[in-house]
Every structure is written in C-alpha cells, then in structure tokens.
Amino acid sequence: MINAEALIRRKRDGGKLSEAEIAALVAGYTAGATPDYQLSAWLMAVYFRGLDAEETRALTRAMLHSGRVLKLPPGLPVADKHSTGGVGDKTSLVIAPLAACCDVRVPMISGRGLGHTGGTLDKLESIPGMRVRLSLGEFEAVLERLGCAMIGQTEEIAPADRRLYALRDVTATVESLPLITASILSKKLAEGLDALMLDVKLGDGAFLQAPEQAQTLAATMIRIGEEMGVKVEALLTDMEQPLGRAVGNALEVEECLETLEGGGPAELRELSLELTARMVALARSANAGAAAGAEARTAARAECERALASGAARERFIAMVEAQGAQPGCLEKPRRLPPARLQAEIAAPRAGYVRAARARALGTAAMLLGAGRRQVDDAIDPAAGLRLRAQPGDWVEAGASLCTLYYNQADRLPPARALAASAFELGDEAPAPRPLVWKRMAAAEFAAGGNGVPL
C-alpha cells in the first residue's frame, strides 16, 4: 500500500518521486483509496516545487492509463488539435471536418468553458439536438463513418484526470505547468493519436498571458508528447483581442458556418487553415515515419483550401452534428440556432481609431450575459453573447456601434455593458498591427538547441 504522507513530504521538501510512486498515487486516488485531503496537499506541493520532465511524463502516463486508450483500425492517420483556450476561440468546429476531408481521422475530445474563456462542448450544444455525451462505441461509429466526431470526456477516458482536475479547480493549483501538461496530454493521447497540433494562446485573453509562459508550456507538451510516441507541434497565437467577431455559443457556431461557407472573418479562416494544414502534414508524416517538411505543409494547405472552397468541409460538419443527434436541416439557412430576445449596443464615446478591444473583458462580459459560467455547475444560455462591430485598427465615428450585446435576462445587462464598454480603447492614431501567429515550435528545434522558429 502506498504511503501517501511520505510522498507528500518528499515533494514538499523538493525531492523527486519515481514513476512507480506516481503511478501508485494516481491509482490510489482514482480508486478512492487515497483521500482528497492528501491529494490536495500533494497538488499544492507540486504547485510550489514543480515536477521535472521524468515526473511529468510519469504523471501523464499514469493518468492516461487510468482508463481506456482508443485503438482505431490501422490505415488513415489520426490527429487532433488542442487549444489552451481564449475568447471567440472556435477553430475546432472548422478544423475537425476540414481535416477529415483530407483523410485524417479526428477523434476530438473537448471541454467546457469556465470564466472568460469559451468551451467547444458549449458551442456544440447550442445546436438543437446535438449530443456530446456519446458512449465510446457511438463515438467510434461516427468517427469510422465520417472521419471526425466531437464529444466530452467520458468515464472511460482518463478518469484520473477528471478527478484531479476537479480537485485542482478548488485548491488553487490549476496554473501549475506540469499539472496542465499531464491533464491535456493524458486526455489527448487517450485518443490513440499519431499527431497533436497545439494552439497555445498568449495575450490579454489567454490563460497564460506572457509569451515566456506560453512558450514554456508549449515546449513542455511537445517534449513529453514526443517522448510518449506522438508527433507534436505548436503555434503560439494571439489572444489580445477575440478571435473573429462573435463571442457566445450559438453566435460562434453561426460564425463557423459562415467560414465553412466561404465567408467569415479573415483571421478565423486563416488560423483554421494554418492549424489544419500543419496538423494534416504532421499526421501524415507520423503515420509514414517521415518528417513533415515545408513541401508537405504546402500541399496540405492547398488540399484544405480546396475542401473549404468546394463546400466539402461544411457538408462534413453538418453530417457529423446530425450523426450526433442534431435536428436535420437546423443549420441550413434560415438557421434554427437559439436567438436572444434582447440586445443592446455599446456606442463609441468619440470618433477615433479602435486601439484595443481587450479579450478578457469582452469574454467576461459575455459570461455575465449568460454565455459562460463562473463555476463548473452554472447553467449556460446558448443565445447569449456579443458580436464585435469594430476591431483594433478600425476608424469609428462618435456614436457608432462598437459591439452588440445579446441576452435574455435584463438584470444581466448593466454589469456586462459596463465591462464591455471598458474593453475598448479609442485614440487618434491606429495601433501597430499584431501578428496572428507569433511562433511555430517543433521538436526538431529543441534537438538543435533552440526554443522554436519564428514564422
């Protein structure tokens, strides 16, 4: 029987735990043999003392093998994308069907939103009838037929992560980089992946705002993932302002459909194509045992653009959501997505250039309207949210709309309106443009002693 007290004390004092000790600690907690108060103490010790690369890999492996690992039939490569979360961060709904059109299977296990950040599952559940709680058998059946499926974490997938994340959430240990790494990778590697593409956000609306923190997390996940046999690359992308113009669940689904129909915001289209092309090239190279070079990425990008232009990706997305219970025809125009009864405008107090539209404040405003949750058990209003009418660099006249707020409960408007108004900064000069993608990071650069290659 594991002596949890001894392991807590050793980590508290800066010592190292073996792979067997970490595995026993995780197994004991998952089975209910080790109490919450002891794991809480260990998590806090890890928060302050950290885990080295071997310990982080051991924790990832223990959490991964606490449940079932998908074993998909051989043949087509298997890949997924993970984002560290942001405001208006909706690329998954474009990437999954787009990659599937390129003969890459995408078994996407996603999460829900918390605080100012949105969640893929909440967006999908704003589609009438859409089910994200599928059994693994149902999940695999949709995946086999369509090449992509999108669900939430099940009891069978990394159950240790479910328990540990809930404990981290109430013990102020969420921000630990080794714990973040193990949580993300244990869920994603349980999908039986050949390749994983990471979208690590930085800036005002990101979980990790500083570039140095974002780069460290990306580097850690790449190293651990590669050591565990999965090809991993990362893009560090901007989250100083929302991605696209829509923030809120049904609003973001609408914007993704516009993108799949050949329209949508340019930045949403570009990031979706960039992430998908790199993911497809990486998956194919991993499946073939080769390196993913620039030529392979260029070819994958052209294939993705064709799938988007032809409407094939849109058709695949609609087939996927209908296979998961969505009402047939609900995404055709006129769409039957839930509408908000009420709306209000945030007006520009003066003429000038929009110098900032701060993502965190806008995401929090959307949450206050009902689009998100403060606590994990809060209810979501799928129609609530906001739509930007102006973005950084745009010139606006006094009184012009900066954004529209959508809501169903009148008492939610005042605090949300005040916060949304505070997100915008106007000035006499246009701001310097910010890059959408800051850096690409891959294992090859680490082998050469670098920390990633600027794009």
C-alpha positions as CSV (number, residue, x, y, z in Angstrom):
1,M,0.0,0.0,0.0
2,I,1.3,3.5,-1.0
3,N,2.5,5.7,1.8
4,A,0.9,9.0,0.6
5,E,2.2,11.0,3.5
6,A,5.8,10.1,2.7
7,L,5.3,11.2,-0.9
8,I,3.7,14.5,0.1
9,R,6.6,15.2,2.5
10,R,9.2,14.4,-0.1
11,K,7.7,16.6,-2.8
12,R,7.1,19.3,-0.2
13,D,10.8,19.3,0.6
14,G,11.8,19.4,-3.1
15,G,12.5,15.7,-3.6
16,K,11.8,13.5,-6.6
17,L,9.2,10.8,-6.9
18,S,9.7,7.6,-9.0
19,E,7.4,6.6,-11.8
20,A,6.1,3.7,-9.7
21,E,5.4,6.0,-6.8
22,I,3.5,8.5,-9.0
23,A,1.6,5.6,-10.7
24,A,0.6,4.2,-7.3
25,L,-0.5,7.7,-6.0
26,V,-2.7,8.2,-9.1
27,A,-4.1,4.7,-9.0
28,G,-4.9,5.0,-5.3
29,Y,-6.8,8.3,-5.7
30,T,-8.7,7.1,-8.8
31,A,-9.8,4.0,-6.9
32,G,-10.9,6.1,-3.9
33,A,-8.3,4.6,-1.6
34,T,-6.4,7.9,-1.1
35,P,-8.5,10.7,0.3
36,D,-9.0,14.2,-1.3
37,Y,-7.1,15.9,1.5
38,Q,-3.9,14.0,0.8
39,L,-4.0,14.6,-2.9
40,S,-4.8,18.3,-2.3
41,A,-1.6,18.5,-0.2
42,W,0.4,16.8,-2.9
43,L,-1.0,19.1,-5.6
44,M,0.0,22.1,-3.6
45,A,3.5,20.7,-3.1
46,V,3.7,20.2,-6.8
47,Y,2.4,23.7,-7.4
48,F,5.3,25.2,-5.4
49,R,8.0,22.6,-6.0
50,G,7.2,21.6,-9.6
51,L,7.9,18.3,-11.4
52,D,10.8,17.5,-13.5
53,A,10.5,16.1,-17.0
54,E,10.6,12.5,-15.9
55,E,8.0,13.1,-13.2
56,T,5.7,15.0,-15.6
57,R,6.0,12.1,-18.1
58,A,5.2,9.6,-15.3
59,L,2.2,11.6,-14.2
60,T,0.9,11.9,-17.8
61,R,1.3,8.1,-18.4
62,A,-0.4,7.2,-15.1
63,M,-3.4,9.5,-15.9
64,L,-3.5,8.2,-19.5
65,H,-3.6,4.6,-18.4
66,S,-6.1,5.1,-15.6
67,G,-8.8,4.5,-18.3
68,R,-9.2,3.2,-21.8
69,V,-7.0,4.2,-24.8
70,L,-8.7,4.2,-28.2
71,K,-7.4,1.7,-30.7
72,L,-8.6,2.8,-34.1
73,P,-8.3,0.5,-37.2
74,P,-4.9,0.9,-39.0
75,G,-4.8,2.9,-42.2
76,L,-5.6,6.6,-42.1
77,P,-3.6,8.8,-39.7
78,V,-5.2,10.0,-36.5
79,A,-4.7,13.6,-35.2
80,D,-6.2,16.2,-33.1
81,K,-5.8,19.9,-32.1
82,H,-5.8,21.3,-28.6
83,S,-6.1,25.0,-27.7
84,T,-5.2,26.4,-24.3
85,G,-8.4,28.5,-24.6
86,G,-9.4,32.0,-25.3
87,V,-12.3,34.4,-26.3
88,G,-14.1,33.6,-29.5
89,D,-11.7,30.6,-29.9
90,K,-13.9,28.5,-32.2
91,T,-11.4,26.9,-34.7
92,S,-12.2,23.3,-33.6
93,L,-15.6,23.4,-35.4
94,V,-13.8,24.2,-38.6
95,I,-10.7,22.1,-38.1
96,A,-12.3,18.7,-37.4
97,P,-14.4,18.5,-40.6
98,L,-11.7,20.1,-42.7
99,A,-9.0,17.6,-41.6
100,A,-11.5,14.7,-42.1
101,C,-11.9,15.8,-45.7
102,C,-8.2,15.4,-46.1
103,D,-8.3,11.7,-44.9
104,V,-7.1,12.4,-41.4
105,R,-9.3,10.9,-38.6
106,V,-10.1,13.4,-35.8
107,P,-11.4,11.9,-32.6
108,M,-11.8,15.2,-30.8
109,I,-12.5,15.0,-27.0
110,S,-13.2,18.6,-25.9
111,G,-14.0,20.6,-22.8
112,R,-16.4,23.2,-21.5
113,G,-15.8,26.9,-20.9
114,L,-15.0,28.4,-17.5
115,G,-14.7,32.1,-16.6
116,H,-14.0,34.4,-19.6
117,T,-13.0,31.5,-21.9
118,G,-15.4,29.6,-24.1
119,G,-15.7,25.8,-24.4
120,T,-16.2,23.7,-27.6
121,L,-18.8,21.5,-26.0
122,D,-20.9,24.5,-25.0
123,K,-20.8,25.8,-28.6
124,L,-21.8,22.4,-30.0
125,E,-24.7,22.1,-27.5
126,S,-26.2,25.3,-28.8
127,I,-27.1,23.3,-31.9
128,P,-30.6,21.9,-31.4
129,G,-30.5,18.2,-30.6
130,M,-26.7,17.9,-30.7
131,R,-25.3,15.3,-28.3
132,V,-21.7,15.5,-27.0
133,R,-22.3,12.7,-24.4
134,L,-21.8,9.6,-26.5
135,S,-20.6,6.2,-25.4
136,L,-17.2,5.3,-26.8
137,G,-19.0,2.8,-29.1
138,E,-21.2,5.6,-30.5
139,F,-18.2,7.9,-30.8
140,E,-16.2,5.3,-32.7
141,A,-19.1,4.6,-35.1
142,V,-19.4,8.3,-36.1
143,L,-15.7,8.5,-36.4
144,E,-15.5,5.4,-38.7
145,R,-18.2,6.7,-40.9
146,L,-17.3,10.4,-41.2
147,G,-13.7,10.7,-40.1
148,C,-14.4,13.1,-37.3
149,A,-16.5,13.2,-34.1
150,M,-16.6,15.6,-31.2
151,I,-17.5,14.6,-27.6
152,G,-16.8,15.4,-24.0
153,Q,-14.5,13.4,-21.7
154,T,-16.2,10.1,-20.7
155,E,-15.8,8.0,-17.6
156,E,-13.7,5.6,-19.7
157,I,-11.2,8.2,-20.9
158,A,-8.5,9.3,-18.4
159,P,-10.8,9.1,-15.3
160,A,-7.8,10.2,-13.1
161,D,-7.8,13.5,-14.9
162,R,-11.5,14.1,-14.2
163,R,-10.9,13.6,-10.5
164,L,-7.6,15.5,-10.3
165,Y,-8.9,18.5,-12.4
166,A,-11.9,18.9,-10.1
167,L,-9.6,18.9,-7.1
168,R,-7.2,21.4,-8.8
169,D,-10.1,23.7,-9.5
170,V,-11.0,24.1,-5.8
171,T,-7.4,24.0,-4.4
172,A,-5.9,26.9,-6.5
173,T,-3.5,24.6,-8.3
174,V,-4.8,24.9,-11.8
175,E,-1.9,27.1,-13.0
176,S,0.8,24.5,-12.4
177,L,2.6,23.9,-15.8
178,P,3.4,20.2,-15.1
179,L,-0.2,19.6,-14.0
180,I,-1.6,21.4,-17.0
181,T,0.7,19.3,-19.3
182,A,-0.3,16.0,-17.7
183,S,-4.0,16.9,-17.8
184,I,-4.0,17.9,-21.5
185,L,-1.8,15.1,-22.8
186,S,-3.5,12.3,-20.8
187,K,-6.8,13.1,-22.5
188,K,-5.4,13.7,-26.0
189,L,-3.1,10.7,-26.0
190,A,-6.0,8.5,-24.9
191,E,-7.5,9.2,-28.4
192,G,-4.8,7.0,-30.0
193,L,-3.2,9.8,-31.9
194,D,-0.3,9.8,-34.4
195,A,0.0,13.6,-34.1
196,L,-1.2,16.5,-32.0
197,M,-1.3,20.2,-33.0
198,L,-1.2,22.7,-30.1
199,D,-2.7,26.2,-30.3
200,V,-1.1,28.0,-27.3
201,K,-2.6,31.4,-26.7
202,L,-0.8,34.4,-25.4
203,G,-2.0,37.9,-24.6
204,D,-4.8,39.6,-22.6
205,G,-7.5,36.9,-23.0
206,A,-5.2,33.9,-22.7
207,F,-4.8,31.6,-19.7
208,L,-1.1,32.2,-19.8
209,Q,-0.7,35.8,-20.9
210,A,3.1,36.2,-21.1
211,P,5.0,34.9,-24.1
212,E,7.6,33.2,-21.9
213,Q,4.9,31.2,-20.1
214,A,3.1,30.2,-23.3
215,Q,6.4,29.1,-24.8
216,T,7.4,27.1,-21.7
217,L,4.1,25.3,-21.7
218,A,4.3,24.5,-25.5
219,A,7.9,23.3,-25.1
220,T,6.9,21.0,-22.2
221,M,4.0,19.5,-24.0
222,I,6.0,18.9,-27.2
223,R,8.8,17.2,-25.3
224,I,6.5,14.9,-23.2
225,G,4.3,14.1,-26.2
226,E,7.2,13.2,-28.4
227,E,8.7,11.1,-25.7
228,M,5.4,9.2,-25.5
229,G,5.4,8.4,-29.2
230,V,3.2,11.2,-30.6
231,K,4.4,13.9,-33.0
232,V,3.6,17.3,-31.6
233,E,3.9,20.8,-32.9
234,A,2.7,24.1,-31.6
235,L,1.7,27.5,-32.8
236,L,1.8,30.4,-30.3
237,T,-1.2,32.6,-31.4
238,D,-2.5,36.0,-30.4
239,M,-5.4,36.4,-27.9
240,E,-5.1,40.1,-27.2
241,Q,-8.5,40.5,-28.8
242,P,-11.2,37.9,-29.5
243,L,-10.7,35.6,-32.5
244,G,-13.3,36.6,-35.1
245,R,-16.2,38.8,-34.2
246,A,-18.6,36.5,-32.4
247,V,-18.3,35.6,-28.6
248,G,-21.0,33.3,-27.3
249,N,-22.1,29.8,-28.2
250,A,-24.8,30.0,-30.9
251,L,-23.2,33.2,-32.2
252,E,-19.8,31.3,-32.7
253,V,-21.5,28.4,-34.4
254,E,-23.0,30.8,-36.8
255,E,-19.6,32.3,-37.5
256,C,-18.0,28.9,-38.0
257,L,-20.7,28.0,-40.5
258,E,-20.1,31.3,-42.4
259,T,-16.4,30.3,-42.5
260,L,-17.2,26.8,-43.8
261,E,-19.5,28.5,-46.4
262,G,-16.5,30.6,-47.7
263,G,-17.1,33.7,-45.7
264,G,-16.5,34.6,-42.0
265,P,-13.7,36.7,-40.5
266,A,-10.4,36.6,-42.3
267,E,-8.4,35.8,-39.1
268,L,-10.7,32.9,-38.2
269,R,-10.3,31.4,-41.7
270,E,-6.5,31.9,-41.7
271,L,-5.9,30.4,-38.3
272,S,-8.2,27.4,-39.0
273,L,-6.4,26.7,-42.3
274,E,-2.9,27.1,-40.8
275,L,-3.6,24.8,-37.9
276,T,-5.4,22.2,-40.1
277,A,-2.7,22.2,-42.7
278,R,0.1,21.7,-40.2
279,M,-1.9,19.0,-38.3
280,V,-2.6,17.1,-41.6
281,A,1.0,17.2,-42.7
282,L,2.2,16.2,-39.2
283,A,-0.2,13.3,-39.0
284,R,0.7,12.0,-42.5
285,S,4.4,12.2,-41.7
286,A,4.0,10.5,-38.4
287,N,2.0,7.7,-40.0
288,A,4.6,7.3,-42.7
289,G,7.6,7.5,-40.3
290,A,8.9,10.6,-42.0
291,A,9.5,14.3,-41.2
292,A,6.8,16.9,-42.0
293,G,8.6,19.4,-44.2
294,A,7.6,22.7,-45.9
295,E,6.6,20.9,-49.1
296,A,4.2,18.6,-47.2
297,R,2.7,21.6,-45.4
298,T,2.2,23.5,-48.6
299,A,0.4,20.5,-50.2
300,A,-1.8,20.0,-47.2
301,R,-2.7,23.7,-47.1
302,A,-3.8,23.6,-50.8
303,E,-5.9,20.5,-50.1
304,C,-7.5,22.2,-47.1
305,E,-8.3,25.3,-49.2
306,R,-10.0,23.1,-51.8
307,A,-12.1,21.3,-49.2
308,L,-13.2,24.7,-47.8
309,A,-13.9,26.2,-51.2
310,S,-15.8,23.2,-52.5
311,G,-18.2,23.1,-49.5
312,A,-17.0,19.6,-48.6
313,A,-15.9,20.6,-45.1
314,R,-19.3,22.3,-44.5
315,E,-21.1,19.2,-45.6
316,R,-18.9,17.0,-43.4
317,F,-19.6,19.2,-40.3
318,I,-23.3,19.1,-40.9
319,A,-23.2,15.3,-41.4
320,M,-21.2,14.9,-38.1
321,V,-23.6,17.0,-36.0
322,E,-26.6,15.3,-37.4
323,A,-25.0,11.9,-36.8
324,Q,-24.7,13.1,-33.2
325,G,-28.3,14.0,-32.9
326,A,-28.7,17.5,-34.3
327,Q,-32.1,18.2,-35.9
328,P,-31.8,17.7,-39.6
329,G,-31.7,20.9,-41.5
330,C,-31.3,23.1,-38.4
331,L,-28.0,24.6,-39.8
332,E,-29.4,25.4,-43.2
333,K,-30.5,28.9,-43.9
334,P,-32.5,30.2,-42.2
335,R,-30.7,28.5,-39.3
336,R,-32.6,27.3,-36.3
337,L,-30.0,28.3,-33.7
338,P,-31.3,29.8,-30.5
339,P,-31.9,33.5,-30.7
340,A,-31.7,36.1,-27.9
341,R,-34.8,38.1,-27.1
342,L,-32.9,41.3,-26.2
343,Q,-29.9,43.2,-27.5
344,A,-28.1,46.4,-26.7
345,E,-25.3,48.4,-28.4
346,I,-22.0,49.7,-27.0
347,A,-21.5,53.1,-28.7
348,A,-18.2,54.8,-29.4
349,P,-17.9,57.8,-27.0
350,R,-15.8,59.7,-29.6
351,A,-14.5,59.4,-33.1
352,G,-11.2,57.7,-33.5
353,Y,-9.3,54.6,-34.2
354,V,-10.0,51.5,-32.1
355,R,-6.7,50.9,-30.4
356,A,-7.8,47.9,-28.3
357,A,-10.7,45.5,-27.8
358,R,-9.5,43.6,-24.8
359,A,-10.3,39.9,-25.0
360,R,-10.6,39.2,-21.2
361,A,-13.1,42.0,-20.5
362,L,-15.2,41.1,-23.5
363,G,-15.1,37.4,-22.6
364,T,-16.1,38.2,-19.1
365,A,-18.9,40.4,-20.3
366,A,-20.3,37.6,-22.5
367,M,-20.1,35.3,-19.4
368,L,-22.1,37.8,-17.4
369,L,-24.8,37.8,-20.1
370,G,-25.1,34.1,-19.7
371,A,-22.7,32.7,-22.3
372,G,-20.3,31.3,-19.8
373,R,-20.0,30.1,-16.2
374,R,-18.3,31.3,-13.1
375,Q,-18.5,27.8,-11.6
376,V,-18.5,24.4,-13.3
377,D,-22.2,23.8,-12.4
378,D,-23.5,27.1,-13.7
379,A,-26.2,26.9,-16.5
380,I,-25.4,28.3,-20.0
381,D,-27.7,30.5,-22.1
382,P,-26.7,29.3,-25.6
383,A,-28.1,32.5,-27.2
384,A,-26.2,35.0,-25.0
385,G,-23.0,36.7,-26.1
386,L,-21.8,39.6,-28.1
387,R,-20.7,40.5,-31.7
388,L,-17.9,43.0,-32.4
389,R,-18.8,45.7,-34.8
390,A,-15.3,47.3,-34.7
391,Q,-11.9,45.8,-34.1
392,P,-8.4,47.3,-33.5
393,G,-7.3,49.4,-36.4
394,D,-10.8,50.4,-37.5
395,W,-11.9,54.0,-37.6
396,V,-15.2,54.7,-35.9
397,E,-17.4,57.8,-35.7
398,A,-18.8,59.0,-32.4
399,G,-21.9,57.1,-31.6
400,A,-21.1,54.2,-33.9
401,S,-21.6,50.7,-32.5
402,L,-18.5,49.0,-31.1
403,C,-20.3,45.8,-30.3
404,T,-23.8,44.4,-29.9
405,L,-24.8,42.5,-26.7
406,Y,-27.3,39.6,-26.9
407,Y,-29.1,38.4,-23.8
408,N,-32.4,37.0,-22.3
409,Q,-32.3,38.3,-18.7
410,A,-32.5,42.1,-18.3
411,D,-30.7,42.1,-14.9
412,R,-27.6,40.7,-16.5
413,L,-27.1,43.7,-18.8
414,P,-25.8,46.5,-16.6
415,P,-22.6,44.8,-15.3
416,A,-21.9,43.3,-18.8
417,R,-22.5,46.6,-20.6
418,A,-20.1,48.4,-18.3
419,L,-17.4,45.7,-18.7
420,A,-17.8,45.5,-22.5
421,A,-17.5,49.3,-22.8
422,S,-14.3,49.3,-20.7
423,A,-12.7,46.8,-23.2
424,F,-12.5,49.3,-26.0
425,E,-9.8,52.0,-26.2
426,L,-10.1,54.8,-28.8
427,G,-7.3,57.1,-30.0
428,D,-6.2,59.4,-32.7
429,E,-3.6,57.0,-34.2
430,A,-4.1,53.5,-35.4
431,P,-2.4,50.8,-33.3
432,A,0.5,48.8,-34.6
433,P,-0.8,45.5,-36.1
434,R,-0.2,42.4,-34.0
435,P,0.7,39.1,-35.7
436,L,-2.0,36.4,-35.6
437,V,0.7,33.7,-35.2
438,W,3.8,34.6,-33.1
439,K,5.9,31.5,-33.4
440,R,6.0,27.9,-34.5
441,M,7.5,25.3,-32.2
442,A,8.6,21.8,-33.0
443,A,10.7,19.0,-31.6
444,A,13.4,19.5,-34.3
445,E,14.3,22.9,-33.0
446,F,14.7,21.6,-29.4
447,A,17.1,18.9,-30.7
448,A,19.1,21.7,-32.3
449,G,19.2,23.6,-29.0
450,G,16.5,26.2,-29.9
451,N,13.2,27.2,-28.5
452,G,11.2,27.4,-31.7
453,V,11.4,29.1,-35.0
454,P,9.7,32.5,-35.6
455,L,7.3,32.4,-38.6
